[in-house]
Amino acid sequence: MTTAAIRERLYDYIRVADDKKIKAIYALVEDQIAPKSHWSEDEEFVDELNDRVTRYEAGLDPGFSIEQARSSLNEMKEEYFKSLKK
C-alpha cells in the first residue's frame, strides 16, 4: 500500500473514530506533532540571536543579501561542475 493510500485511510478513520480512539492515537504521536517548546521560549537561543543581530548591526559580523548568496552559490556550482569535466 502506498503512503498516499495509508494517509487517506487514516484520514477516513480519524473522521469517524470515537473520542477514546482519537486520544489513544494522539498519545502515540503527540511528541512528534507538537514541539516540546517554541524557539522563542528558549532563552539561550534567543540570546544567541540577539547577540548575532547586535554584532551585525555594529559591523562586527558580515551580512549577505540574498542576491550575494545566490551569486556565490552559483559560482561554487559552476566551479564544481567544471571540476567534474576534468
C-alpha positions in Angstrom: 0.0 0.0 0.0 1.4 3.4 -0.9 1.9 6.2 1.6 -0.8 8.2 0.0 -3.3 5.3 0.4 -2.3 4.8 4.0 -2.7 8.6 4.7 -6.1 8.6 3.1 -7.2 5.5 5.1 -6.0 7.2 8.3 -7.9 10.4 7.5 -11.0 8.4 6.9 -10.6 6.5 10.1 -9.9 9.6 12.2 -13.0 11.3 10.9 -15.3 8.6 12.3 -13.3 7.2 15.3 -14.7 7.6 18.8 -13.0 10.0 21.3 -11.2 7.3 23.1 -9.5 6.0 20.0 -8.6 9.5 18.8 -7.0 10.2 22.2 -5.0 6.9 22.0 -3.8 7.7 18.5 -2.8 11.2 19.6 -0.9 9.9 22.6 1.2 7.7 20.3 2.3 10.6 18.1 2.0 13.6 20.3 5.7 14.2 20.8 6.2 14.2 17.0 3.3 16.6 16.4 3.7 19.3 19.0 7.2 20.6 19.7 8.3 20.5 23.3 8.7 24.3 23.3 8.6 27.2 20.9 12.0 28.6 19.9 11.1 31.9 21.5 10.8 30.3 24.9 14.5 29.1 24.7 16.4 31.9 26.4 19.8 30.7 25.3 18.7 30.6 21.7 17.0 34.0 21.8 20.2 35.4 23.5 22.3 34.0 20.7 20.0 35.5 18.0 20.1 38.9 19.8 23.9 38.7 20.0 24.2 38.0 16.3 21.9 40.9 15.4 23.9 43.2 17.7 27.2 42.1 16.1 25.8 42.5 12.6 24.4 46.0 13.4 27.8 47.0 14.9 29.6 45.9 11.8 31.5 43.1 13.6 30.0 40.3 11.6 29.3 40.4 7.8 25.9 40.0 6.3 25.0 39.0 2.8 22.0 39.9 0.7 20.0 37.1 -0.9 21.5 38.2 -4.3 25.0 37.9 -3.0 24.3 34.5 -1.5 22.8 33.3 -4.8 25.7 34.6 -6.8 28.2 32.9 -4.5 26.3 29.6 -4.7 26.1 29.8 -8.5 29.8 30.4 -8.7 30.5 27.4 -6.4 28.1 25.3 -8.5 29.9 26.3 -11.7 33.3 25.5 -10.3 32.0 22.1 -9.1 30.7 21.2 -12.5 33.9 22.3 -14.2 35.9 20.1 -11.8 33.7 17.1 -12.8 34.5 17.6 -16.5 38.3 17.4 -15.9 
